[in-house]
Amino acid sequence: QVQLVESGGGLVQAGDSLRLSCATSERTFSNYAMGWFRQAPGKERDFVARISRSGANTNYADSMKGRFTISRDNAKNTVYLQMNNLKSEDTAVYYCAADSSITLSGVALPDRYKYWGQGTQVTVSS
């Protein structure tokens, strides 16, 4: 069982930046592709970004390109989501997810990830 713990959420103003972290004690962290998703109240869980096991490849939802950056530090067993120029519509609970066997065709699909964190709230006031 891979346990994921998100942190870094909070209340910010539009235009501000936040960096979310997702840490695990899993020693084989580098075997897992990692994703970030978000869920606003009353809405489905949406794909934000994904990073490959080595960190060499990333994918983003179109609305996040240029504003959000996903990265990972395999030595620290941590994946990050840097969010810049935040907008009120970015308000949501942000979740990290992990899977060791996900294929490229499934990186944006929540049900393809086996492990999930508990989420961290991001609120952007306009």
N, C-alpha and C positions, 0 to 999 in steps of 0.2 A: 504494500500500500504506500503510495507516494503522497505525502502531505505537503500541501502548498499553503503558504501564508502571505497574503498581500498586505501591503502597508503603503502609506504615503498619500492617501486620500484626504480630502478636507473641503473647506468652503473657501472659494476664491472668487475674484471678480473677473468679468469678461476681459480678455486680453492677457491675463496672467498665465503663468506656467506652473506645472506640477510634474513631479517624477514619481511614478509608482514603482514599487518593488515587489517582487514575488520570490520568496526564499523557500528552500527546501533542505532537509537534511539528507535527502536521497543521495547516496554516494555515486550512483550511476547517472547523475543529472545530465551528463553530456550525451546520454543515450536517448534523451527525450526532446522531440520538437516541442516548442512552447508557443502558446497563443494567448492573446488578450481578447476578451469579449466584454461587452457592456450591456446592461439591461436597465432601461428606464421604466418607471412605474406604468403598468398596464401594457407594456410592449414586450416583444420577443427579445431573446438574447441575440445580440448582433455581433458579428465579427469586427474586430478592430485591427489586429495585426498578428503576424506569425513569424517565428524565426526558426531556422533549421538547427539541427543538433550542434553544428560547429559554429553557428552564427554567421556563416558566409552568405546565406540567402534569407531574404525577408519578403513578406507580402503585406499589403495594406488594403483596407477598405478605401474606396475612392475618396470618400469625404474626409479621410484622415491624412491622405498623402500630402506631404509638405509641412504638416503641422505636428504629427506624431512620429516618434522614432522608437522602434523596439531594438533592444540590445540584450546581450547576456554576458555574464562572467562565469564561465564554467568552474573556475577555481573557487569562486564564492558561492556556487550553486544558486545563482540568483539571475532572474530576468527582470528587465526594466522596461518601463514605458514612459518616455519623455513626452510630455504634452505641452505644446506651446500655443499661444494665441487662442486660449480656451474661449468657447462660446457657450451661451446658455443651453444650447441643444446638446452639449457634451455632458450635461448633468445625467448621471446614471450610477449604478453600482458596477464597478469594474472587477472582472474576474480573470484570473490567470488559469490556464489549463495546460495539461501535459499529456503527451501520448508518445509511445515508443515506436509505433508502427503506422502512423498516419501517412497517407500518400498526398501528393501535391493537389490532387483533385478534391481532397476533403478538408483542406486546411481551414476553410471558412465555415465549416459545418460543426455546430456545437456537439452533435451526437457522435462525432468521430474522435472526440477526446475522452480519454478514460478517467483522468484525474482533474479535480477542480479545487480551487481555493474557496474560501468563505466569502470573498468579495470585500471591496473597500469603496466607500461612498465618495463620489466626487460631485460637488455642487458648485455650479458656476452662476453667480448672480450678475444680472445685466445692469 
